[in-house]
Amino acid sequence: MDALARLNLAPSVGPSAPLFSYIGALKFLFNTRGMLEEGHAKFRMKPFRIATFRYWQYIVASPQHIEELRRAPDEVLSFLEASNDLFSVEYSLGLRDVELEYAVGITRTTLTRHIAALSDTLCDEIRAAFDDIVPVMHEWVPVPALHSMTRIVARTTTRVLVGLPLCRNPEFLDLVISYALHVATTGTLLGMIPLILKPIINPLINTVTALLDKAENLLSPMIEERRKSMEIYGDDWEDKPSDALQWLIEAVRTQVPEERTNRNLSCRILVFGFVSIHTTSMTFTHALYLLAANPHYVHVLREEVETVLNLDGWSKASMQKMRKLDSFLKEILRFYGVTLLFTPRKALQDFTFSDGTLIPKGSYICSANTGTHYEGLNYAEPYEFKPWRFSEMRDETGEGMKHQMTNTSTKYLPFGLGRHSCPGRFFAAHVLKSMMAHLLLTYDITLEQPGKLPKPLSFATLISPNRKAKVLFRKRQC
């Protein structure tokens, strides 16, 4: 890189000299939020960079820079390449060369289009899962929050992935839940290893292949039975399943015939679970802790839920009318979220922002919640949790769509932005609202130490609700 180009590089947070930058990378691993806050405090809305063990991570905060990220062509700043590198998906998912685009299309179009028709199915599984995992008792019962909510979300999600009875099979549920954890662990470890060593290290640490073997054994009889029905009855028959597995089987016939194997289809179902179950579970658990610590939130939300359901019943439309619940969950994602970094991109060629900042080829660039969700220019009193923040915005501006949970903008990034925004966010929002509505109508909740909110945990860029805390449940008293 010539001297003039170096002058246009963003300033660094932490040591930047050769070799010494690894000290900064180690610091970033254990004090990610602190370094991001330091960068934004020093450079405000200007890009800055932080060393990681494999590359320079460029951080942007201003709406101008985030918008330029959104507009950049994929052949220049690639979301897919950044995501692949982040999780080393060629190794961590269990299959090489897994086709992505057709599955994203199923999530974005087919699943979203079926949410209304699946509303009763989802409610049925939510009720059944809560009954099995959090029985309704007249006395207070301590429940391990994150573990239990993960099981409920997994059952609800897999009901739409593979239907009954497999969604209630404990072996399959354990498999889907553990797959996501193993992918994240394998991907994170491989992400810190030089490319040339990955094929050597992968067999030593990768446990995903064994999980995929189990998934194929469980799903193959179902896949073969459905293929047989399609051969006999064509594209329609009585009691034809309406779930992701069926949509996948139908899609691969014409779109990606190389994906037709039982193993590839099984992998795709696990990947669907990977991208949905744990993020939804963690968001719901954050919400659960806040409700248990703040009974006045419960009263407000319970009143709204009862009013809407009494008028419209359980449906997609009724969930969309619950503005305060929508605002509460959106504020959870703004205030907590599940990651500190958003909108990842990898520079496939040199890229220069309009202010002259150079992003060299091979670098990674993203935005961070410290410069967007905690920025005073974006949100009044950003370090205060305000459950009705967005419903009040909707009332004040009259712009209902603009401030709803699933809307994305340069100031609100949990679901990404633009053409690479999360394709399953509408489904996730519906599941979260349906689960919360059921909880509010069925249970009273409190904490083991009333009013003392369990402290979230963080490591590197990930944020997790407290994994050990319990919430006390009992049958609703009034």
Secondary structure, DSSP 8 states (H G I E B T S, - for coil): --HHHHHTB--BSS--STTTHHHHHHHHHH-HHHHHHHHHHHHTTS-EEEE-SSSEEEEE-SHHHHHHHHHS-TTTEEHHHHHHHHHTHHHHTSSSS---HHHHHIIIIIIHHHHHHHHHHHHHHHHHHHHHHS---SS-EEEEHHHHHHHHHHHHHHHHHT-TTGGG-HHHHHHHHHHHHHHHHHHHHHHTS-GGGHHHHHHHH--HHHHHHHHHHHHHHHHHHHHHHHHHHTT--TT---SHHHHHHHHHHHS-GGG-SHHHHHHHHHHHHHHHHHHHHHHHHHHHHHHHH-HHHHHHHHHHHHHHHHHH-SSHHHHHH-HHHHHHHHHHHHHT-SBSEEEEEEESS-EE-TTS-EE-TT-EEEEETTTTTT-TTTSSSTTS--TTHHHHHHHHH--TTTTSTT--BTTB-TT--GGGS-TTHHHHHHHHHHHHHHHHHHEEEEESSTT-----EEETTEEE--SS-EEEEEE---
